Amino acid sequence: MSVTPAFERARSEGRAALVGYLPAGFPDVPGAVDALHVMVDAGCDVIEIGLPYSDPVMDGPTIQAAAQQALEGGCRTADVLRTVEAVAATGTPTLVMTYWNPVERYGVERFAADLAGAGGAGLITPDITPDYGAEWIAAADAHDLDKVFLVAPSSTDERVTMTTAACRGFVYATAVMGVTGARTTTSDLAGPLVSRTKALSPAGAYLPVGVGLGVSTGDQAAETAAHADGVIVGSAFVRTLLEAGGDRQAGLAALRTLTADLADGVRRARVAG
């Protein structure tokens, strides 16, 4: 199940897609499934499930704390795949976001086969680029999985061109330099990066650009949706559950409120192009 239909549906409605991220196993494996179901029910068009990893170099303190809790709770790759299966069963395209080492250790071909078998849409790989991802690209193509690579404000035109040519599903534009984390303002780098990425994407094909890193409110989602095909939110969802502590029902209620606010935000501005 590719993410493409979800982006196309949002585009037909004149809005951006809302992409929500949460690590598997946080606050525990069943709790993550419950939380992700709430996010789907409240308006997420696409789901990213994080694979908890012990050395999350791109993640800020919020996601690091959640991943550490998941690891300490015993969450493993098999649990991530079970979580994918539970969320994909809702009909919502579900991707895994992971550093490369766990995939390599699991076995690249085996991971692709098991992800496809769980109903997953594909993989977001923040720490490998297409020129170093030949093994994953081959395995993903063999199992009809989306391949989502990242571009950043610092990416050269040559690298953006190479990256968009290798992507399937969407391109992940990291609009803020540095680690992940919710911010009080959105980056003024997002608009130019999206425009440049679209200009350098393969001609004749619709390749959505999703913007991530920093969005935490409906107003910020609306601002980002004015130029992006997808608004990616992670740390704000994680922080909502962290702040609820051990009160699961309060956490899920707050998560529903946040998701609804963000879903409203992506509907406020028509997306150009």
Secondary structure, 3 states (H helix, E strand, C coil): CCCHHHHHHHHHCCCCEEEEEEECCCCCHHHHHHHHHHHHHHCCCEEEEECCCCCCCCCCHHHHHHHHHHHHCCCCHHHHHHHHHHHHCCCCCEEEECCHHHHHHHCHHHHHHHHHHCCCCEEECCCCCHHHCHHHHHHHHHCCCEEECEECCCCCHHHHHHHHHHCECCEEEECCCCCCCCCCCCCCCHHHHHHHHHHCCCCCCCCCEEEECCCCCHHHHHHHHCCCCEEEECHHHHHHHHHCCCCHHHHHHHHHHHHHHHHHHHCCCCCCC
